[in-house]
Structures are given as C-alpha cells and as structure tokens.
Amino acid sequence: MKTLERVRHAITMRLAKHSEETLLGVKKAQACIYHLHALGCTVTQVTVRHHNVCIDVEPPKGRLTGVRSVQRVNGPYQERVMVTRCLGCQVQWVERYDLRPASVRA
C-alpha cells in the first residue's frame, strides 16, 4: 500500500504544479490582453497551456515590435503569418493578399 500512496501523492503534486502553471498563464494572458487592447488590437482567441500562452488578434493597425513572419500560399491567396512576443505571450495574426488579377476578383 505504501507504493500506491506514493503514486497518489506524486499525481496530486504534479496536478497542483500544473494548475499553478496554468493559473500563471491566465494571469499573463490577462495582462497581455489589456496591453493589446490599449494598442488598439482586437483579440479573437486565447489559448492557455501550462507552458505557453497564444493570443490571436486581427491584423493590428499599428506595428508591434519584434515581428517574425512566415509566408504561405493558400489557393489564390498569399498569407503571411505574423508572430511576436508580448509580455511573455505569443501574439499572432494572419495577413491575406489576393493573388488573382483584379479583373477576376468578385
């Protein structure tokens, strides 16, 4: 029975640590959302994991600093995925450009 008690204790301690990390992530997300709102950004989605917070926003009107981008082609569109760090959170958005000739666009 001692082994089972040790396993239960280990699981309880791990879950407590995971909960603390998740709560810290929620607090970081909240601070970042307030900061982004002050910059005029519109937050569309927040994902909190115990090791990372990811916030999706609409393309901001101003520039956020430290932005990295990845370009990809999605059918007739070119998409640029923009990513930066803000107050310990990952902030990302997608800029989309239509590659079709102007005469074909609806």
GROMACS elastic network, one bead per residue, 0.5 to 0.9 nm:
[ bonds ]
;  ai    aj funct       b0    kb
    1     4     6  0.52190   500
    1     5     6  0.62899   500
    1     6     6  0.86881   500
    2     5     6  0.51278   500
    2     6     6  0.62271   500
    2     7     6  0.87146   500
    3     6     6  0.50631   500
    3     7     6  0.62472   500
    3     8     6  0.86839   500
    4     7     6  0.50645   500
    4     8     6  0.62019   500
    4     9     6  0.85664   500
    5     8     6  0.50802   500
    5     9     6  0.60901   500
    5    10     6  0.85459   500
    6     9     6  0.50388   500
    6    10     6  0.60647   500
    6    11     6  0.85852   500
    7    10     6  0.50592   500
    7    11     6  0.61687   500
    7    12     6  0.85701   500
    8    11     6  0.51540   500
    8    12     6  0.61271   500
    8    13     6  0.86100   500
    9    12     6  0.50706   500
    9    13     6  0.61406   500
    9    14     6  0.85841   500
   10    13     6  0.51671   500
   10    14     6  0.61444   500
   10    15     6  0.86370   500
   11    14     6  0.51008   500
   11    15     6  0.61404   500
   11    16     6  0.85436   500
   12    15     6  0.52196   500
   12    16     6  0.61398   500
   12    17     6  0.86725   500
   13    16     6  0.50799   500
   13    17     6  0.62251   500
   13    18     6  0.85989   500
   14    17     6  0.51469   500
   14    18     6  0.61161   500
   14    19     6  0.85780   500
   15    19     6  0.60435   500
   15    20     6  0.85703   500
   16    19     6  0.50901   500
   16    20     6  0.62408   500
   16    21     6  0.87037   500
   17    20     6  0.51041   500
   17    21     6  0.62468   500
   17    22     6  0.86335   500
   18    21     6  0.51328   500
   18    22     6  0.61615   500
   18    23     6  0.86042   500
   18    50     6  0.63351   500
   19    22     6  0.50516   500
   19    23     6  0.60846   500
   19    24     6  0.85602   500
   19    50     6  0.76683   500
   20    23     6  0.50857   500
   20    24     6  0.61838   500
   20    25     6  0.86115   500
   20    50     6  0.82310   500
   21    24     6  0.50852   500
   21    25     6  0.62266   500
   21    26     6  0.87656   500
   21    49     6  0.83122   500
   21    51     6  0.70462   500
   22    26     6  0.62856   500
   22    27     6  0.87389   500
   22    48     6  0.69699   500
   22    49     6  0.61731   500
   22    51     6  0.76277   500
   22    52     6  0.89301   500
   23    26     6  0.50492   500
   23    27     6  0.63483   500
   23    28     6  0.87032   500
   23    50     6  0.79754   500
   24    27     6  0.51160   500
   24    28     6  0.62511   500
   24    29     6  0.86052   500
   24    50     6  0.80185   500
   25    28     6  0.50529   500
   25    29     6  0.60712   500
   25    30     6  0.85785   500
   25    48     6  0.61117   500
   25    49     6  0.69859   500
   25    50     6  0.63483   500
   25    51     6  0.74678   500
   25    52     6  0.70074   500
   25    53     6  0.61686   500
   25    89     6  0.85347   500
   26    30     6  0.61451   500
   26    31     6  0.87268   500
   26    48     6  0.65033   500
   26    49     6  0.87869   500
   26    53     6  0.79275   500
   27    30     6  0.51025   500
   27    31     6  0.63560   500
   27    32     6  0.86481   500
   28    31     6  0.52457   500
   28    32     6  0.61549   500
   28    33     6  0.85830   500
   28    53     6  0.77703   500
   28    87     6  0.70960   500
   28    88     6  0.68929   500
   28    89     6  0.70304   500
   29    32     6  0.50692   500
   29    33     6  0.59978   500
   29    34     6  0.86296   500
   29    46     6  0.76499   500
   29    47     6  0.87704   500
   29    48     6  0.76129   500
   29    53     6  0.65144   500
   29    54     6  0.81817   500
   29    55     6  0.77414   500
   29    87     6  0.84463   500
   29    88     6  0.84786   500
   29    89     6  0.67410   500
   30    33     6  0.51432   500
   30    34     6  0.63431   500
   30    35     6  0.86825   500
   31    34     6  0.53002   500
   31    35     6  0.63026   500
   31    36     6  0.87372   500
   31    87     6  0.75245   500
   32    36     6  0.60454   500
   32    37     6  0.84400   500
   32    55     6  0.86591   500
   32    86     6  0.65926   500
   32    87     6  0.58325   500
   32    88     6  0.80327   500
   32    89     6  0.69901   500
   33    36     6  0.50763   500
   33    37     6  0.59925   500
   33    38     6  0.85443   500
   33    41     6  0.87895   500
   33    43     6  0.72453   500
   33    55     6  0.81628   500
   34    37     6  0.50727   500
   34    38     6  0.62457   500
   34    39     6  0.87779   500
   35    38     6  0.51298   500
   35    39     6  0.64664   500
   35    40     6  0.89197   500
   35    41     6  0.88912   500
   35    86     6  0.86050   500
   35    87     6  0.84993   500
   36    40     6  0.64218   500
   36    41     6  0.52961   500
   36    42     6  0.76241   500
   36    43     6  0.78145   500
   36    57     6  0.88556   500
   36    86     6  0.85546   500
   37    40     6  0.50491   500
   37    41     6  0.52252   500
   37    42     6  0.66808   500
   37    43     6  0.77863   500
   38    41     6  0.74736   500
   39    60     6  0.84401   500
   39    61     6  0.88646   500
   39    62     6  0.77454   500
   39    64     6  0.89093   500
   40    60     6  0.71792   500
   40    61     6  0.73656   500
   40    62     6  0.80116   500
   41    57     6  0.65750   500
   41    58     6  0.67791   500
   41    59     6  0.76433   500
   41    60     6  0.53585   500
   41    61     6  0.74518   500
   41    62     6  0.85564   500
   42    56     6  0.86809   500
   42    57     6  0.54478   500
   42    58     6  0.55051   500
   42    59     6  0.81435   500
   42    60     6  0.75418   500
   43    46     6  0.76934   500
   43    55     6  0.70314   500
   43    56     6  0.60028   500
   43    58     6  0.65518   500
   44    55     6  0.76738   500
   44    56     6  0.55354   500
   44    57     6  0.52040   500
   44    58     6  0.67608   500
   45    54     6  0.82248   500
   45    55     6  0.58140   500
   45    56     6  0.50182   500
   45    57     6  0.70260   500
   46    53     6  0.73571   500
   46    54     6  0.58934   500
   46    56     6  0.63458   500
   46    57     6  0.89833   500
   47    52     6  0.82415   500
   47    53     6  0.57765   500
   47    54     6  0.51098   500
   47    55     6  0.63463   500
   47    56     6  0.84675   500
   48    51     6  0.81275   500
   48    52     6  0.63583   500
   48    54     6  0.65347   500
   48    55     6  0.85586   500
   49    52     6  0.51772   500
   49    53     6  0.59839   500
   49    54     6  0.83544   500
   50    53     6  0.79111   500
   52    88     6  0.84943   500
   52    89     6  0.69555   500
   52    90     6  0.76242   500
   53    88     6  0.78722   500
   53    89     6  0.50896   500
   53    90     6  0.60705   500
   53    91     6  0.85206   500
   54    89     6  0.59949   500
   54    91     6  0.59282   500
   54    92     6  0.75475   500
   55    89     6  0.71618   500
   55    90     6  0.60922   500
   55    92     6  0.63603   500
   55    93     6  0.86971   500
   56    90     6  0.84651   500
   56    91     6  0.58987   500
   56    92     6  0.50509   500
   56    93     6  0.57421   500
   56    94     6  0.88946   500
   57    60     6  0.74077   500
   57    91     6  0.71408   500
   57    92     6  0.62624   500
   57    93     6  0.53988   500
   57    94     6  0.84945   500
   58    61     6  0.89981   500
   58    92     6  0.85578   500
   58    93     6  0.59643   500
   58    94     6  0.75819   500
   58    95     6  0.87901   500
   59    62     6  0.87987   500
   59    82     6  0.87846   500
   59    92     6  0.85937   500
   59    93     6  0.57012   500
   59    94     6  0.66284   500
   59    95     6  0.65043   500
   60    63     6  0.67321   500
   60    64     6  0.78583   500
   60    93     6  0.83109   500
   63    67     6  0.85019   500
   64    67     6  0.66239   500
   64    84     6  0.74946   500
   64    86     6  0.86836   500
   65    84     6  0.72611   500
   65    85     6  0.84997   500
   65    86     6  0.87775   500
   66    83     6  0.83502   500
   66    84     6  0.57711   500
   66    85     6  0.73156   500
   67    82     6  0.63250   500
   67    83     6  0.55157   500
   67    85     6  0.79466   500
   68    81     6  0.82514   500
   68    82     6  0.57330   500
   68    83     6  0.53137   500
   68    84     6  0.63407   500
   69    80     6  0.62162   500
   69    81     6  0.53730   500
   69    83     6  0.61717   500
   69    84     6  0.88293   500
   70    79     6  0.82478   500
   70    80     6  0.55844   500
   70    81     6  0.52001   500
   70    82     6  0.67364   500
   70    83     6  0.85460   500
   71    78     6  0.71019   500
   71    79     6  0.57573   500
   71    81     6  0.63644   500
   71    82     6  0.88524   500
   72    77     6  0.86091   500
   72    78     6  0.59120   500
   72    79     6  0.53222   500
   72    80     6  0.63902   500
   72    81     6  0.80300   500
   73    76     6  0.73843   500
   73    77     6  0.58725   500
   73    79     6  0.59798   500
   73    80     6  0.86557   500
   74    77     6  0.52258   500
   74    78     6  0.60598   500
   74    79     6  0.68652   500
   75    78     6  0.78554   500
   75    99     6  0.89312   500
   76    97     6  0.86771   500
   76    98     6  0.62407   500
   76    99     6  0.54802   500
   76   100     6  0.60472   500
   77    96     6  0.64683   500
   77    97     6  0.54903   500
   77    99     6  0.53721   500
   77   100     6  0.76894   500
   78    95     6  0.83399   500
   78    96     6  0.58140   500
   78    97     6  0.51282   500
   78    98     6  0.64417   500
   78    99     6  0.65697   500
   79    94     6  0.64771   500
   79    95     6  0.56341   500
   79    97     6  0.62802   500
   79    98     6  0.88068   500
   80    93     6  0.84058   500
   80    94     6  0.56524   500
   80    95     6  0.50963   500
   80    96     6  0.64064   500
   80    97     6  0.83572   500
   81    92     6  0.70828   500
   81    93     6  0.59363   500
   81    95     6  0.64472   500
   81    96     6  0.87117   500
   82    91     6  0.82665   500
   82    92     6  0.54470   500
   82    93     6  0.53683   500
   82    94     6  0.60572   500
   82    95     6  0.75155   500
   83    90     6  0.68995   500
   83    91     6  0.57107   500
   83    93     6  0.67903   500
   83    94     6  0.88993   500
   84    89     6  0.83446   500
   84    90     6  0.58763   500
   84    91     6  0.53227   500
   84    92     6  0.64561   500
   85    88     6  0.61499   500
   85    89     6  0.54595   500
   85    91     6  0.58631   500
   85    92     6  0.86640   500
   86    89     6  0.52239   500
   86    90     6  0.64023   500
   86    91     6  0.66183   500
   87    90     6  0.85386   500
   98   101     6  0.82735   500
   98   102     6  0.89656   500
   98   105     6  0.83564   500
   99   102     6  0.87701   500
  100   103     6  0.81445   500
  100   104     6  0.63970   500
  100   105     6  0.65614   500
  101   104     6  0.55495   500
  101   105     6  0.67516   500
  102   105     6  0.53830   500
  102   106     6  0.85711   500
  103   106     6  0.82306   500
